[in-house]
Amino acid sequence: MKINKELILSFVAPFMIVISAVGFISKEGDNKIFYLPIGLMGISIILGKDIQRRLDRKNILTRIKSYQKGK
């Protein structure tokens, strides 16, 4: 069975954000800052996938419109 990379990323990114939030809330003092990068990486993965999805949809719409003009 082949594992899809996008499926794994869809579970990992929210998990990273949850780990970051729990660590940030539960730790005291200077140790809180160590959980910030993992949360930012999770957010950047989600935003990157959202931007890519929007660009793909825009390209598909452009292709559909170009086929309609050809007829």
C-alpha positions as CSV (number, residue, x, y, z in Angstrom):
1,M,0.0,0.0,0.0
2,K,1.4,3.3,-1.1
3,I,1.2,6.2,1.5
4,N,0.3,9.5,0.1
5,K,2.5,12.4,1.2
6,E,-0.3,14.9,1.2
7,L,-2.4,12.7,3.5
8,I,0.5,12.6,6.1
9,L,1.0,16.3,5.9
10,S,-2.7,16.9,6.5
11,F,-2.4,15.1,9.9
12,V,1.1,16.3,10.8
13,A,0.5,20.1,10.5
14,P,-2.4,20.3,12.9
15,F,-0.6,18.0,15.3
16,M,2.4,20.3,15.2
17,I,0.2,23.3,16.1
18,V,-1.4,21.4,19.0
19,I,1.9,20.3,20.4
20,S,3.2,23.9,20.2
21,A,0.1,25.3,21.9
22,V,0.2,22.7,24.7
23,G,3.9,23.2,25.2
24,F,3.6,26.9,25.2
25,I,0.7,26.9,27.7
26,S,2.2,24.3,30.1
27,K,5.8,25.4,30.3
28,E,7.0,28.1,32.6
29,G,9.7,30.8,32.0
30,D,12.2,30.8,29.1
31,N,11.3,27.2,27.9
32,K,8.2,28.5,26.2
33,I,10.1,29.9,23.2
34,F,11.3,26.4,22.2
35,Y,7.7,25.5,21.1
36,L,7.2,28.5,18.9
37,P,9.1,27.2,15.8
38,I,7.1,24.0,15.6
39,G,3.9,25.9,15.7
40,L,5.1,28.3,13.0
41,M,6.1,25.4,10.8
42,G,2.7,23.8,11.2
43,I,1.0,27.1,10.2
44,S,3.3,27.5,7.3
45,I,2.5,24.0,6.0
46,I,-1.2,24.7,6.2
47,L,-0.9,28.1,4.5
48,G,1.4,26.7,1.8
49,K,-1.1,24.0,0.9
50,D,-3.9,26.5,0.9
51,I,-2.0,28.8,-1.5
52,Q,-1.1,25.9,-3.8
53,R,-4.7,24.7,-3.8
54,R,-5.9,28.1,-4.9
55,L,-3.4,28.4,-7.6
56,D,-4.3,24.9,-8.9
57,R,-8.0,25.8,-9.0
58,K,-7.2,29.1,-10.8
59,N,-5.1,27.2,-13.5
60,I,-7.9,24.7,-14.0
61,L,-10.5,27.5,-14.4
62,T,-8.2,29.2,-16.9
63,R,-7.9,26.0,-18.9
64,I,-11.6,25.5,-18.9
65,K,-12.2,29.0,-20.2
66,S,-9.6,28.6,-22.9
67,Y,-11.4,25.4,-24.2
68,Q,-14.7,27.2,-24.2
69,K,-13.4,30.1,-26.3
70,G,-12.0,27.7,-28.8
71,K,-15.5,26.4,-29.7
